Amino acid sequence: MLNDFPVEISVALGRHRLTGLQLLDRRGQADIFTVLERFKKLFPVRSTQIMVRLTLPQHIGLGTKTAITLAILKGWEIFSGIRIGMRRLQQLSGRGGVSGVGIHGFFKGGFIVDVGHKFEYDRGFVPSSFRNGSDVPPIASRFRIPKSWRFALFLPKGHRYSGGRELRFFRENTPVPKSEVKDTLALIHHGLAPAVLTDDIAVVRDVLGEIHRLGFKRRELEGQTGAVRRLLTKISEFPECAGGMSSMGPLIYAVMKKPSEDLLAELERLARKEGASFLGVCEGRNKGFEVI
């Protein structure tokens, strides 16, 4: 999880009302209203006004809808004075249908690897939005992100997958050959996770490079625009940077250890040259949500 790119909501006494979802598309807004109606039927909630004060762009790889949904549910739980618990809130959110990183990260922060879901052969491989998220993927490992690490985020001109387009991508690119799946799992569990634990950016760099040449991640990257792939290639040429694409993109990240001002300036210049937005640099976040 990352600092400095927050989602923020406020909850106050008043007639039931939810405002501030302008950055979500119609399907995203409808999904959240569905979750809230489900919540109200199950629990005695106080009449509240909920406002989304700060949010992030959708469908770029930041887990925006997951964060907003869980923030609203947690805020409602606290304001109503009822105890629901983390797992039940995760289930009620309807999120985490593919990866549990977002629904666990909201509560715990840090670097998280989950074990995924049991495969439903009758449904095949589908995106999170087309799968019931009531089954919460268990955490395989969670480590603190080293304090010296920094994450630079870039938004090049690329595809934003959602809805039917995202479903078609899954249908056309799965299943992935078992050999590639096994290699990817080995890289994550025996390469990436230990590298985070031991504060080894060099290994993170090598492992991320391999992961982006394998399995579903390779297909996600190939499904993006040339601008996305080109920017990732150029970032990966910096020996101090471990580069990657978040989820299906188009968000690109660079992980660095104690980056110099000169390196950050070079990365910002690269973003401008490649026509990408430089979103900023942040630290890792080793805790979950905050109540302020």
C-alpha positions in Angstrom: 0.0 0.0 0.0 1.1 3.6 -0.6 0.9 6.9 1.3 0.0 10.2 -0.2 -2.6 8.9 -2.6 -5.6 8.7 -0.2 -9.3 8.2 -0.4 -11.2 10.3 2.2 -14.8 10.3 3.2 -16.8 12.1 5.9 -19.9 10.8 7.7 -22.4 13.0 9.5 -25.8 12.7 11.1 -28.6 13.5 8.6 -31.0 12.1 6.0 -29.5 9.2 4.1 -27.4 10.7 1.3 -24.2 9.9 -0.6 -22.4 12.5 -2.6 -19.0 12.9 -4.2 -18.9 9.9 -6.5 -18.2 12.0 -9.6 -14.9 10.3 -10.4 -16.5 6.9 -10.6 -18.3 5.7 -13.8 -22.0 4.8 -13.7 -21.3 1.1 -13.1 -19.0 2.0 -10.2 -21.6 4.3 -8.6 -24.3 1.7 -9.1 -22.1 -1.0 -7.5 -21.5 1.1 -4.4 -25.2 2.0 -4.0 -26.0 -1.8 -4.2 -23.5 -2.5 -1.5 -25.0 0.2 0.7 -28.5 -1.1 0.3 -27.3 -4.6 1.2 -25.6 -3.1 4.3 -28.8 -1.3 5.4 -30.9 -4.4 5.1 -28.5 -6.4 7.4 -27.6 -3.8 10.1 -29.4 -1.1 12.1 -27.6 1.9 10.8 -28.2 5.5 11.8 -29.5 8.0 9.2 -26.3 9.5 7.8 -24.9 11.8 5.2 -21.8 10.4 3.5 -19.6 12.5 1.4 -16.6 11.3 -0.6 -14.2 14.2 -0.1 -11.1 12.9 -1.9 -10.8 10.1 -4.4 -8.6 8.9 -7.2 -9.1 8.2 -11.0 -10.8 4.9 -11.8 -9.5 2.0 -14.0 -5.8 3.0 -13.9 -4.5 0.4 -11.4 -5.0 2.2 -8.1 -7.9 0.1 -6.7 -10.1 3.2 -6.4 -13.5 1.5 -6.1 -12.2 -1.0 -3.5 -10.9 1.8 -1.4 -14.0 4.0 -1.7 -16.4 1.1 -1.0 -14.5 -0.1 2.1 -14.0 3.5 3.4 -17.8 4.1 3.2 -18.6 0.8 4.9 -16.1 1.3 7.7 -17.2 4.8 8.2 -20.8 3.7 8.4 -19.9 0.9 10.9 -18.0 3.4 13.2 -20.7 6.1 13.0 -23.5 3.7 13.7 -21.7 2.2 16.7 -22.1 -1.4 15.5 -19.4 -4.1 15.4 -19.2 -5.9 12.1 -15.5 -6.8 11.8 -12.9 -6.8 9.1 -13.8 -10.1 7.3 -17.6 -9.3 7.2 -16.9 -5.9 5.8 -14.6 -7.4 3.2 -17.4 -9.8 2.2 -20.0 -7.1 2.1 -17.9 -4.9 -0.1 -18.2 -7.4 -3.0 -14.6 -6.6 -3.9 -11.6 -8.9 -3.9 -13.1 -11.3 -6.5 -9.7 -11.9 -8.1 -7.0 -10.5 -5.8 -7.3 -9.9 -2.1 -4.5 -7.3 -2.0 -6.9 -4.3 -2.0 -9.3 -5.6 0.6 -6.5 -6.7 2.9 -4.4 -3.6 2.3 -7.2 -1.3 3.3 -7.1 -2.8 6.8 -3.5 -3.8 7.2 -1.2 -1.9 4.7 2.2 -3.2 3.9 3.3 -5.6 1.1 0.8 -8.3 0.8 0.6 -11.6 -1.1 -2.6 -13.6 -1.0 -3.3 -17.2 -2.1 -6.1 -16.4 -4.4 -9.5 -18.2 -4.8 -10.6 -21.7 -5.5 -11.1 -22.0 -9.2 -14.7 -22.2 -10.4 -14.4 -24.3 -13.6 -17.9 -23.6 -14.7 -17.2 -19.8 -14.7 -13.7 -19.7 -16.0 -11.4 -16.8 -15.3 -13.2 -13.4 -15.0 -12.4 -10.0 -13.6 -13.2 -9.0 -10.1 -16.3 -7.0 -11.1 -17.8 -10.2 -12.6 -17.1 -12.5 -9.6 -18.7 -12.7 -6.2 -16.2 -11.3 -3.8 -17.7 -12.9 -0.7 -14.9 -15.4 -0.5 -12.0 -13.5 1.0 -8.6 -14.8 -0.3 -6.3 -15.6 2.7 -3.0 -13.8 3.1 0.1 -15.9 2.3 2.6 -13.3 3.5 2.6 -9.7 4.7 5.8 -7.6 5.2 6.6 -4.1 6.2 7.7 -2.0 3.2 11.2 -0.6 4.0 11.2 3.0 5.1 13.8 4.0 2.6 11.8 2.9 -0.4 10.0 5.4 -2.6 7.4 4.9 -5.3 7.2 7.1 -8.3 3.9 6.9 -10.2 3.3 7.7 -13.9 0.2 7.8 -16.0 1.0 7.4 -19.7 -1.7 7.4 -22.4 -3.1 3.9 -22.3 -6.2 1.7 -22.2 -8.4 1.7 -19.2 -10.1 -1.7 -19.0 -13.5 -2.1 -17.4 -16.8 -3.8 -17.9 -17.3 -5.8 -21.1 -13.9 -4.8 -22.5 -12.1 -6.2 -19.4 -14.2 -9.4 -19.5 -13.3 -9.9 -23.2 -9.6 -9.5 -22.3 -9.9 -12.2 -19.7 -11.7 -14.5 -22.0 -9.1 -14.1 -24.8 -6.0 -14.3 -22.5 -6.9 -17.2 -20.1 -6.1 -19.8 -19.1 -2.3 -19.1 -19.0 0.0 -22.2 -19.5 0.6 -23.9 -16.2 4.4 -23.6 -16.6 4.2 -19.8 -16.8 1.8 -19.8 -13.7 4.3 -21.9 -11.7 7.2 -19.7 -12.8 5.3 -16.6 -11.8 4.4 -18.0 -8.4 8.0 -19.0 -7.8 9.2 -15.5 -8.6 6.6 -13.9 -6.3 7.1 -16.2 -3.3 10.8 -17.0 -3.6 11.9 -13.7 -5.2 9.7 -10.7 -4.7 8.5 -11.3 -1.2 11.9 -12.1 0.3 13.4 -9.1 -1.5 10.9 -6.8 0.2 11.6 -8.5 3.6 15.4 -8.1 3.1 15.3 -4.6 1.6 16.9 -5.7 -1.7 15.8 -3.4 -4.5 18.2 -5.1 -7.0 16.3 -8.3 -6.6 13.0 -6.6 -6.8 14.2 -5.0 -10.1 15.2 -8.4 -11.6 12.1 -10.2 -10.4 9.7 -7.6 -11.7 11.4 -7.7 -15.1 10.9 -11.5 -15.2 7.3 -11.3 -14.0 6.4 -8.8 -16.8 7.7 -11.3 -19.4 5.6 -14.2 -18.1 2.0 -15.3 -17.7 -0.9 -13.0 -17.4 1.2 -10.0 -16.6 2.9 -10.3 -20.0 -0.5 -10.4 -21.6 -1.7 -7.4 -19.7 1.4 -5.4 -20.8 0.9 -6.5 -24.4 -2.7 -5.4 -24.2 -1.6 -1.9 -23.4 -0.5 0.9 -25.7 3.0 1.4 -27.1 3.3 4.5 -24.9 2.8 2.4 -21.8 5.3 -0.3 -22.8 7.8 2.3 -24.0 7.7 4.2 -20.7 8.1 1.0 -18.6 11.1 0.0 -20.8 12.8 3.4 -20.3 12.2 3.4 -16.6 13.6 -0.1 -16.3 16.8 1.1 -17.9 17.7 3.1 -14.8 19.8 0.8 -12.7 18.4 2.4 -9.5 14.7 1.7 -10.4 12.5 -1.4 -10.3 9.7 -0.7 -12.8 6.4 -2.3 -13.3 2.8 -1.8 -14.4 0.0 -1.8 -11.8 -2.8 -4.3 -12.5 -3.9 -4.0 -16.1 -2.5 -0.5 -16.3 -2.0 2.0 -17.6 -0.4 3.2 -14.3 3.4 2.6 -14.3 5.5 2.7 -11.1 9.2 2.9 -10.2 10.5 1.6 -6.9 13.7 3.2 -5.6 15.8 3.1 -2.5 16.7 6.6 -1.1 16.5 8.2 -4.6 18.5 11.3 -5.2 17.0 14.6 -6.3 18.8 14.2 -9.6 17.2 10.8 -10.2 13.7 12.1 -9.4 14.3 15.0 -11.7 15.4 12.7 -14.5 12.3 10.6 -14.1 10.0 13.6 -14.2 11.8 14.8 -17.4 11.3 11.3 -18.9 7.6 11.5 -18.1 7.2 14.8 -19.9 9.2 13.6 -22.9 7.0 10.5 -23.2 3.8 12.4 -22.8 2.9 10.9 -19.5 1.6 12.5 -16.3 4.1 12.4 -13.4 1.7 11.8 -10.4 4.4 12.1 -7.7 6.6 10.2 -5.3 5.3 8.6 -2.2 6.4 6.2 0.6 5.0 2.8 1.3 2.2 2.6 3.9 2.5 -0.1 6.6 -0.9 0.4 8.2 -4.4 0.4 7.1 -7.2 3.1 7.2 -7.2 6.1 9.6 -10.0 7.8 11.4 -9.4 11.5 11.6 
